Amino acid sequence: MGLLEIIRTRRSVRKFTGERVDDADVNAILEAGRWAPSGLNNQPWRFAVVRKDKTKRELAAATRYSSIILSADVLIAVFLDRLVTYDRTKDVQAIGACIQSMLLMAHSLGLGACWLGQILTKREMVERTLDVPGSFELMSVIAIGHPAASPQTGRRDSLQQLVFLREES
Ligand SMILES: Cc1cc2nc3c(=O)[nH]c(=O)nc-3n(C[C@H](O)[C@H](O)[C@H](O)COP(=O)(O)O)c2cc1C
């Protein structure tokens, strides 16, 4: 698949088969995140890789999307390290780029993934469960696994609706 095809066909996957995700694939996903751009190249992201059922159950209790967490083979919790932060808006933007890169990598490997943000309402609970350093702030949990079914086709606004200025050279 070309890059645009990968971007277009990526969908949030919320149900997984339970088949194991290879460690090599987890590494490739983390690697894709690591190479995201960041302001001043400060690389504010930190990752926790969760595979144990006990930890998943504890994280599942922190969100209404518990079924996605419990169905996933692996979870990657993404944190912002406030010790290296220099501009909150730019750091959060960089984390978004990092998460999108990981989602696209997962998709290109034939895996499914879902960006979980609702869990941020209980971020302290997640941070306690994973025993993270005090400077780490949860940004998202990514649920990853082998997709149980082909997800629905996506829907996006047209470029005519989105591009409000397009100058001719
Ligand atoms: C910041 C953010 C937070 C999200 N939080 C959740 C979530 O908590 N639960 C969930 O099921 N999906 C969540 N999603 C996935 C969106 O619902 C999904 O990306 C959107 O509906 C578009 O669908 P698609 O990813 O299949 O193209 C989140 C996505 C983003 C970018």
The ligand as an SDF file (V2000), in Angstrom:
LIG
                    3D

 31 33  0  0  0  0  0  0  0  0999 V2000
   -8.1620   12.2460   20.7180 C   0  0  0  0  0  0  0  0  0  0  0  0
   -8.9470   11.0010   20.3760 C   0  0  0  0  0  0  0  0  0  0  0  0
   -9.6120   10.3310   21.3860 C   0  0  0  0  0  0  0  0  0  0  0  0
  -10.3340    9.1640   21.0970 C   0  0  0  0  0  0  0  0  0  0  0  0
  -10.9300    8.4850   22.1250 N   0  0  0  0  0  0  0  0  0  0  0  0
  -11.6020    7.3530   21.8650 C   0  0  0  0  0  0  0  0  0  0  0  0
  -12.1520    6.5880   22.9250 C   0  0  0  0  0  0  0  0  0  0  0  0
  -12.0130    6.9030   24.1160 O   0  0  0  0  0  0  0  0  0  0  0  0
  -12.8630    5.4630   22.6120 N   0  0  0  0  0  0  0  0  0  0  0  0
  -13.0080    5.0370   21.3090 C   0  0  0  0  0  0  0  0  0  0  0  0
  -13.6350    3.9990   21.1000 O   0  0  0  0  0  0  0  0  0  0  0  0
  -12.4660    5.7360   20.2780 N   0  0  0  0  0  0  0  0  0  0  0  0
  -11.7680    6.8720   20.5200 C   0  0  0  0  0  0  0  0  0  0  0  0
  -11.1830    7.5610   19.4900 N   0  0  0  0  0  0  0  0  0  0  0  0
  -11.3340    7.0800   18.0970 C   0  0  0  0  0  0  0  0  0  0  0  0
  -12.3230    7.9600   17.3180 C   0  0  0  0  0  0  0  0  0  0  0  0
  -13.6330    7.6780   17.7500 O   0  0  0  0  0  0  0  0  0  0  0  0
  -12.1510    7.6630   15.8070 C   0  0  0  0  0  0  0  0  0  0  0  0
  -10.8330    7.9770   15.4070 O   0  0  0  0  0  0  0  0  0  0  0  0
  -13.1250    8.4670   14.9350 C   0  0  0  0  0  0  0  0  0  0  0  0
  -14.4610    8.1140   15.2090 O   0  0  0  0  0  0  0  0  0  0  0  0
  -12.8640    8.2560   13.4400 C   0  0  0  0  0  0  0  0  0  0  0  0
  -12.9470    6.8760   13.1250 O   0  0  0  0  0  0  0  0  0  0  0  0
  -11.7190    6.0920   12.4660 P   0  0  0  0  0  0  0  0  0  0  0  0
  -10.5590    6.1750   13.4310 O   0  0  0  0  0  0  0  0  0  0  0  0
  -12.2070    4.6720   12.3190 O   0  0  0  0  0  0  0  0  0  0  0  0
  -11.4000    6.7350   11.1660 O   0  0  0  0  0  0  0  0  0  0  0  0
  -10.4360    8.6920   19.7470 C   0  0  0  0  0  0  0  0  0  0  0  0
   -9.7400    9.3820   18.7470 C   0  0  0  0  0  0  0  0  0  0  0  0
   -8.9800   10.4920   19.0510 C   0  0  0  0  0  0  0  0  0  0  0  0
   -8.1920   11.1750   17.9560 C   0  0  0  0  0  0  0  0  0  0  0  0
  1  2  1  0
  2  3  1  0
  2 30  2  0
  3  4  2  0
  4  5  1  0
  4 28  1  0
  5  6  2  0
  6  7  1  0
  6 13  1  0
  7  8  2  0
  7  9  1  0
  9 10  1  0
 10 11  2  0
 10 12  1  0
 12 13  2  0
 13 14  1  0
 14 15  1  0
 14 28  1  0
 15 16  1  0
 16 17  1  0
 16 18  1  0
 18 19  1  0
 18 20  1  0
 20 21  1  0
 20 22  1  0
 22 23  1  0
 23 24  1  0
 24 25  2  0
 24 26  1  0
 24 27  1  0
 28 29  2  0
 29 30  1  0
 30 31  1  0
M  END
$$$$
